[in-house]
């Protein structure tokens, strides 16, 4: 039972590290970049729209 508890703790710690580093890599370089970072660009081609939906959704889930 102790090995399972340690494995779960290490997994949670790695999830936190991955979430923090992902947010750092995603964070926009300019403070005024709203589209593509906080809001999806809806009038772009489908590839850009799907990429933005993935990243914007991930940001809101990571915040929670």
Secondary structure by P-SEA (a helix, b strand, c coil): caaaaaaaaaaaaaaaaaaaaaaaaacccccccccccccccccccaaaaaaaaaaaaaaaaaac
